[in-house]
Amino acid sequence: MGIETELNLSPTPGVASRRLKHPLLADRFSAVAELPPGLSPHPEAAGKLPCGHRVRLDESLQPVKALPIETNGGMTAVAGFRTIALACLTHLQSNEQGLCESDNPEFVHQARVAIRRLRSAIRVWKPSLPQEFVASFDPLWQALARQLGETRNWDVFLAETLPSILLAFPEGDEIIRLSQYARKRCVINREAARVALKSVDYSRLLLEFAAAVLALPEGKARRLEAFAPRCLDKRAAQVGQLAAEAAGGDAPARHRLRVAYKRLRYALEFFAPLFPGDSLRNYHQSASGLQELLGRLNDLAVAGELTAEALPGSQGEALCCWLAGQTERLLPELEALLGDFHLQAAPWRTQ
């Protein structure tokens, strides 16, 4: 079971733990607001083994990816959002302990993916959600995503980009300085991410957001099968517009296109049970391949920024030029994948 059915509250040492169970969960969350400053119970992902049990069972922490979400066309739109939002919280919390106890960068990545999926869901459902709900919670999730994003950027640079740079530039004092700077920033940002996930603010965000999600009004009770196609049409149109801009554009234009593809892909995953068949699989694979290439291009753009930070002025000029050259080599592949994607039939229009 995940957070959507049961929460194990682990307060500050010395305070007895409590268990809150759905459907009475929302009512009892009001007690959180009455806790004194500096004290907040923290919900744990259900099924997490205590450290001693993991050792006895010879198990190690493993990153957890997002699982398929069981939506169906008969759900109301708000019920669909509730199911997806709580699944995203479970995904996030399943990687909390690994992020705090392990240096495996995949834990940071999966936690960040969980928040991105959650924020994408908030955007998809924004017209159906109370304005105060979106205004209250989206900026908080955005701030946490930004914190984890800094950590992820340096993880990717150290693990994936720097080895290629070292092959191209095997010697030089600037390479040594760059490597040392990257390792230092990885340590600093990872510790900052751990502090964020151990904070009272984060615990309250989890609790208050879950309570607010459970308390969402049904509104007009529009069914998901009518809600989904309009949402997907909107995201596909955004992708089409940004693809035209990115074809001959710069790194920021490609980044905007990448974000739009991610939002489209996440929405497809949210609504996948509504559109079974080969058309969805082919469309999703094409979007995923394009997003992967856009991700590689974005990593190169970020690597240029991080290199300039580590080696300001003329020190990193040669490295930045090399990174720019790697980007140019990928652009023809991007054009081909864009063309292939636009030939795919939208599965929500073929049912």
C-alpha positions as CSV (number, residue, x, y, z in Angstrom):
1,M,0.0,0.0,0.0
2,G,1.1,3.5,-0.6
3,I,0.3,6.9,0.8
4,E,-3.1,6.9,-0.8
5,T,-4.3,4.3,1.7
6,E,-2.2,4.5,4.8
7,L,0.4,6.9,6.3
8,N,2.9,6.0,8.9
9,L,3.7,9.2,10.8
10,S,7.2,9.3,12.3
11,P,7.4,12.4,14.5
12,T,10.4,13.9,16.2
13,P,12.0,11.5,18.6
14,G,10.1,11.3,21.9
15,V,6.7,11.8,20.3
16,A,4.6,8.7,19.9
17,S,4.0,7.7,16.2
18,R,0.5,7.6,14.8
19,R,-1.1,5.8,11.9
20,L,-3.8,7.6,9.8
21,K,-6.0,5.6,7.5
22,H,-8.1,6.6,4.5
23,P,-11.0,7.6,4.3
24,L,-10.8,9.3,7.7
25,L,-7.3,10.6,6.7
26,A,-8.4,14.0,5.4
27,D,-10.3,15.0,8.6
28,R,-7.4,14.0,10.9
29,F,-4.8,15.9,8.8
30,S,-6.1,19.1,10.5
31,A,-4.1,18.2,13.5
32,V,-0.9,18.8,11.5
33,A,-1.6,22.5,11.4
34,E,-1.8,22.6,15.2
35,L,1.7,21.2,15.7
36,P,4.2,23.6,17.2
37,P,6.9,25.1,14.9
38,G,9.8,22.7,14.3
39,L,7.7,19.6,14.9
40,S,6.0,17.8,12.1
41,P,5.3,14.1,11.6
42,H,6.7,12.7,8.4
43,P,4.7,10.2,6.3
44,E,6.7,7.1,5.3
45,A,6.1,5.2,2.1
46,A,4.3,2.0,3.1
47,G,6.2,-1.2,2.8
48,K,9.6,0.4,3.6
49,L,11.7,-2.0,5.6
50,P,13.6,-0.7,8.7
51,C,17.3,-0.7,8.2
52,G,17.8,-3.7,10.5
53,H,15.4,-5.8,8.4
54,R,17.2,-4.8,5.2
55,V,20.5,-6.0,6.6
56,R,19.0,-9.3,7.9
57,L,17.4,-10.0,4.5
58,D,20.6,-9.0,2.7
59,E,18.7,-6.4,0.8
60,S,20.0,-3.1,-0.4
61,L,18.1,0.1,-1.3
62,Q,17.1,0.2,-5.0
63,P,15.7,3.1,-6.9
64,V,12.0,2.9,-7.6
65,K,10.6,3.9,-11.0
66,A,7.0,5.0,-11.6
67,L,4.5,2.2,-11.9
68,P,1.6,2.2,-14.3
69,I,-1.4,4.1,-12.9
70,E,-4.8,2.4,-13.0
71,T,-7.1,5.1,-14.4
72,N,-10.3,4.3,-16.4
73,G,-12.6,6.3,-18.6
74,G,-15.5,6.0,-16.1
75,M,-13.6,7.9,-13.4
76,T,-14.5,11.5,-12.8
77,A,-11.7,13.9,-13.9
78,V,-11.0,14.8,-10.2
79,A,-10.9,11.2,-9.2
80,G,-8.4,10.6,-12.0
81,F,-6.2,13.5,-10.7
82,R,-6.5,12.2,-7.1
83,T,-5.3,8.7,-8.2
84,I,-2.4,10.1,-10.2
85,A,-1.3,12.7,-7.6
86,L,-1.2,10.1,-4.8
87,A,0.7,7.7,-7.0
88,C,3.3,10.4,-7.7
89,L,3.7,10.9,-4.0
90,T,4.2,7.2,-3.5
91,H,6.9,7.2,-6.3
92,L,8.6,10.2,-4.6
93,Q,8.6,8.7,-1.1
94,S,9.8,5.3,-2.4
95,N,13.1,7.0,-3.3
96,E,13.4,9.3,-0.2
97,Q,15.4,6.9,2.0
98,G,17.8,6.0,-0.9
99,L,18.4,9.6,-1.6
100,C,19.2,10.4,2.0
101,E,21.3,7.3,2.6
102,S,22.9,6.5,-0.8
103,D,25.1,8.2,-3.3
104,N,23.4,6.5,-6.2
105,P,22.4,9.3,-8.5
106,E,19.3,7.4,-9.7
107,F,17.5,8.1,-6.4
108,V,17.8,11.8,-7.1
109,H,16.7,11.2,-10.7
110,Q,13.6,9.2,-9.7
111,A,12.6,11.7,-7.0
112,R,12.8,14.4,-9.5
113,V,10.8,12.5,-12.1
114,A,8.1,11.9,-9.5
115,I,7.8,15.7,-8.8
116,R,7.9,16.5,-12.6
117,R,5.0,14.0,-13.2
118,L,3.1,15.5,-10.2
119,R,3.5,19.0,-11.6
120,S,2.6,17.9,-15.0
121,A,-0.6,16.4,-13.6
122,I,-1.4,19.7,-11.8
123,R,-1.0,21.5,-15.2
124,V,-3.2,19.0,-17.0
125,W,-6.0,19.3,-14.5
126,K,-5.5,23.0,-13.7
127,P,-8.9,24.1,-15.2
128,S,-10.6,21.5,-13.0
129,L,-8.8,22.3,-9.7
130,P,-9.5,25.1,-7.2
131,Q,-7.3,28.1,-7.9
132,E,-6.1,28.2,-4.4
133,F,-5.0,24.6,-4.6
134,V,-2.8,25.3,-7.6
135,A,-1.5,28.6,-6.3
136,S,-0.6,27.1,-2.9
137,F,1.1,23.9,-3.9
138,D,2.6,24.2,-7.4
139,P,5.3,26.8,-6.3
140,L,6.3,24.6,-3.4
141,W,6.8,21.6,-5.6
142,Q,8.6,23.8,-8.2
143,A,11.1,24.9,-5.5
144,L,11.8,21.4,-4.5
145,A,12.2,20.3,-8.1
146,R,14.7,23.1,-8.6
147,Q,16.7,22.0,-5.7
148,L,16.8,18.4,-7.0
149,G,17.5,19.7,-10.5
150,E,20.8,21.3,-9.4
151,T,21.8,18.0,-7.9
152,R,20.8,16.1,-11.0
153,N,22.7,18.4,-13.3
154,W,26.0,17.9,-11.6
155,D,25.4,14.1,-11.3
156,V,24.8,13.9,-15.0
157,F,27.9,16.1,-15.7
158,L,30.1,14.0,-13.5
159,A,28.9,10.6,-14.6
160,E,28.1,11.0,-18.3
161,T,29.6,14.2,-19.7
162,L,32.9,14.5,-17.9
163,P,34.2,11.1,-19.1
164,S,33.7,12.1,-22.7
165,I,35.5,15.4,-22.0
166,L,38.4,13.5,-20.5
167,L,38.7,11.3,-23.6
168,A,38.8,14.4,-25.8
169,F,41.1,16.3,-23.5
170,P,43.2,13.7,-21.6
171,E,45.7,16.3,-20.3
172,G,45.7,19.8,-18.9
173,D,45.4,21.6,-15.6
174,E,41.9,22.9,-16.6
175,I,40.7,19.3,-16.8
176,I,41.9,18.6,-13.3
177,R,40.3,21.8,-12.0
178,L,37.0,20.9,-13.8
179,S,37.0,17.4,-12.3
180,Q,37.7,18.6,-8.8
181,Y,35.0,21.3,-9.1
182,A,32.4,18.9,-10.4
183,R,33.0,16.4,-7.6
184,K,32.8,19.2,-5.0
185,R,29.5,20.5,-6.4
186,C,28.1,17.0,-6.5
187,V,28.8,16.6,-2.7
188,I,27.4,20.0,-1.9
189,N,24.2,19.7,-3.9
190,R,23.5,16.1,-2.7
191,E,23.8,17.3,0.9
192,A,21.5,20.2,0.2
193,A,18.9,17.8,-1.3
194,R,19.1,15.6,1.8
195,V,18.6,18.5,4.0
196,A,15.5,19.5,2.0
197,L,14.0,16.1,2.3
198,K,14.6,15.9,6.0
199,S,13.1,19.3,6.7
200,V,9.9,20.1,8.6
201,D,8.8,22.1,5.5
202,Y,9.0,19.0,3.3
203,S,7.1,16.8,5.9
204,R,4.3,19.4,6.1
205,L,4.2,19.7,2.3
206,L,3.6,16.0,2.0
207,L,0.9,15.9,4.6
208,E,-0.9,19.0,3.6
209,F,-0.8,18.2,-0.1
210,A,-2.1,14.7,0.5
211,A,-4.9,16.1,2.7
212,A,-5.8,18.7,0.1
213,V,-5.9,16.1,-2.7
214,L,-8.2,13.8,-0.7
215,A,-10.5,16.8,0.0
216,L,-10.8,18.0,-3.6
217,P,-14.4,18.6,-4.6
218,E,-15.8,16.6,-7.5
219,G,-17.2,19.7,-9.2
220,K,-19.1,19.0,-12.4
221,A,-18.0,15.3,-12.3
222,R,-16.9,15.2,-15.9
223,R,-15.7,11.7,-16.9
224,L,-12.1,11.1,-17.7
225,E,-12.9,9.6,-21.1
226,A,-14.3,13.1,-22.1
227,F,-11.6,15.0,-20.3
228,A,-8.5,13.2,-21.6
229,P,-8.7,13.9,-25.4
230,R,-9.0,17.7,-25.0
231,C,-6.0,17.7,-22.6
232,L,-3.9,15.7,-25.1
233,D,-4.9,17.8,-28.0
234,K,-3.7,20.9,-26.1
235,R,-0.4,19.4,-25.3
236,A,0.1,18.0,-28.8
237,A,-0.6,21.5,-30.2
238,Q,2.0,23.0,-27.9
239,V,4.5,20.5,-29.1
240,G,3.8,21.3,-32.8
241,Q,4.2,25.0,-32.2
242,L,7.5,24.6,-30.3
243,A,8.9,22.0,-32.8
244,A,8.7,24.6,-35.5
245,E,10.6,27.1,-33.3
246,A,13.2,24.5,-32.3
247,A,14.0,23.2,-35.8
248,G,16.3,26.1,-36.5
249,G,16.5,27.5,-33.0
250,D,18.9,27.6,-30.2
251,A,19.4,25.7,-26.9
252,P,16.5,27.5,-25.1
253,A,14.1,26.7,-27.9
254,R,15.1,23.0,-27.8
255,H,14.7,23.0,-24.0
256,R,11.2,24.4,-24.3
257,L,10.3,21.7,-26.8
258,R,11.8,19.1,-24.5
259,V,9.7,20.2,-21.6
260,A,6.6,20.2,-23.8
261,Y,7.3,16.6,-25.0
262,K,7.8,15.5,-21.4
263,R,4.4,16.9,-20.5
264,L,2.8,15.2,-23.4
265,R,4.5,11.9,-22.6
266,Y,3.4,12.1,-19.0
267,A,-0.1,12.9,-19.9
268,L,-0.1,9.9,-22.3
269,E,1.0,7.7,-19.4
270,F,-1.7,9.1,-17.1
271,F,-4.4,8.2,-19.7
272,A,-2.8,5.1,-21.2
273,P,-5.5,2.7,-20.0
274,L,-8.0,4.7,-22.0
275,F,-6.2,4.1,-25.3
276,P,-5.1,0.5,-25.6
277,G,-3.5,-0.8,-28.8
278,D,-0.5,-0.4,-31.1
279,S,-1.3,3.2,-31.9
280,L,-0.6,4.4,-28.4
281,R,2.6,2.2,-28.1
282,N,4.0,3.5,-31.4
283,Y,3.1,7.1,-30.5
284,H,4.6,6.8,-27.1
285,Q,7.8,5.2,-28.3
286,S,8.3,7.9,-30.9
287,A,7.7,10.7,-28.3
288,S,10.1,8.9,-25.9
289,G,12.9,8.6,-28.5
290,L,12.6,12.2,-29.4
291,Q,12.6,13.3,-25.7
292,E,15.7,11.2,-25.1
293,L,17.6,13.0,-27.9
294,L,16.4,16.3,-26.6
295,G,17.6,15.3,-23.2
296,R,21.1,14.6,-24.6
297,L,21.1,18.0,-26.3
298,N,20.0,19.6,-23.0
299,D,22.7,17.8,-21.1
300,L,25.3,19.3,-23.5
301,A,23.8,22.8,-23.1
302,V,23.9,22.5,-19.3
303,A,27.4,21.0,-19.5
304,G,28.5,24.2,-21.3
305,E,27.0,26.3,-18.5
306,L,28.6,24.2,-15.7
307,T,32.0,24.2,-17.5
308,A,31.8,28.0,-17.8
309,E,31.0,28.2,-14.1
310,A,33.9,25.9,-13.1
311,L,36.4,27.5,-15.6
312,P,35.3,31.1,-16.1
313,G,36.6,33.4,-18.8
314,S,39.0,31.9,-21.4
315,Q,39.9,28.9,-19.2
316,G,37.1,26.7,-20.4
317,E,36.7,28.2,-23.9
318,A,38.1,25.1,-25.7
319,L,35.9,22.8,-23.8
320,C,32.8,24.8,-24.4
321,C,33.6,24.9,-28.1
322,W,34.0,21.1,-28.1
323,L,30.6,20.7,-26.4
324,A,29.0,23.0,-29.0
325,G,30.4,20.8,-31.7
326,Q,28.8,17.7,-30.1
327,T,25.5,19.5,-30.2
328,E,25.8,20.3,-33.9
329,R,26.5,16.6,-34.7
330,L,23.1,15.7,-33.1
331,L,20.9,18.2,-34.9
332,P,20.4,16.2,-38.1
333,E,19.1,13.3,-36.0
334,L,16.8,15.7,-34.2
335,E,15.3,16.8,-37.5
336,A,14.7,13.2,-38.6
337,L,13.0,12.2,-35.3
338,L,10.8,15.3,-35.4
339,G,9.7,14.2,-38.9
340,D,9.0,10.7,-37.8
341,F,7.0,11.8,-34.8
342,H,4.7,14.1,-36.8
343,L,3.8,11.1,-39.0
344,Q,2.4,9.2,-36.0
345,A,-1.4,9.1,-35.6
346,A,-2.6,10.5,-32.3
347,P,-4.1,7.5,-30.5
348,W,-6.8,9.5,-28.7
349,R,-8.2,10.6,-32.1
350,T,-8.3,7.0,-33.6
351,Q,-10.5,5.4,-31.0
